[in-house]
């Protein structure tokens, strides 16, 4: 049988792995519950009702385990305000394990075990002993918590020390996940932006020769729809745009005195009186873009055809990603960055129902968290077809 130390080492390894795989946080919580002989636990963000998030959340995978049916919804609707660890948050700082014994700091004149929070919410779930730690304390505090039943015993000092070590590993993994998530979100957002807005991308060398193009740009060149290839060199199909096109590419690929190359844009006419392209021209030098430029590529051109149609509404967004009506309503409620509990309340649905719908929206849109989803919705609403 594995010792406490061996199981703790395995748990540390699992926590590290979860920093790059958010779906493993459920397994982390399961292992923590088993490690400390608990029957319930949670790793969650505590939202202040009405507050909006000013910064992206580390992960939208917020596991809860061992809670009674409907209890999480009741907690979000009412009991979170009565939780003594949250209601008296100024007394409890990050970096130390907390148990029910710490509540003596705020309950010298009354029996806190007889308050509404414990009588009506904790006892029905057989929560008598608790141990947790506030990992982050800002607008949306991140908390790790475990609970034991009446037939168990209070968490001892040795358990609190071990729990604190594991909590530090969790916090370290979350900070790593945040850095990874920011990089992945930037990459995913760039790819989604190109897909949603149907952006054509092509790169040129200083001689105006085509070096690379995505599928949409290749289709434009094949149709000679405003731009075409002549012996490998790119030129506008309308001669009136030729000089401005050459000047724009020359301007960004030949910076003066080593100064940063200025980005520029120009209008390219299209045949048959179609709406023109607005072509954005930028130097590849110094770009931290998701495109990997070769040394020969000196200019990158991106453009999207304008249209007489108005910008797509959320119904077309839902149709594009095959969202159900309820999933689309939730996406619309989250479009301005509202916390999930706030959006659920506005829609008149339970928090767990909203979580389930949000997971479906993530899967269908290729995102993993709300910080990735909301910019995609904004891009969709601001783009043309």
Buried (B, 14 or more C-beta within 10 A) or exposed (E): EEEEEEBBEEBBEBBBEBBEEBEBBBBBBBBBBEBBEBBBBBBBBBBBEEEEBEEBBBBBBBBBBBBEEEBBBBBBBEBBEBBBBBEBBEEBEBEEBBBBEBBEEBBEEEEBBEBEBBEEBBEEBBBBBBBBBBBBBEBBBBBBBBBBBEEBEEBEEEBBEBBBEBBBBBBBBBBBBBEBBEEBBBEBBBEBBBBBBEBBBBBBBEEBBBBBBBEBBBEBBEEBBBBBBEEEEBBBBBEEBEEBBEEBBEBBBEEEEEEEBEEBBBBBBBEEEBEBBBBBBBBBBEEEBEBEBEEBBBBBBBBBBBEEEEEBEBEBBBEBBEBEEBBBBBBBBBBEBBBBBBBBBEBEBBBBBBBBBBBBBBEBBBBBBBBBBBBBBEBBBEBBB
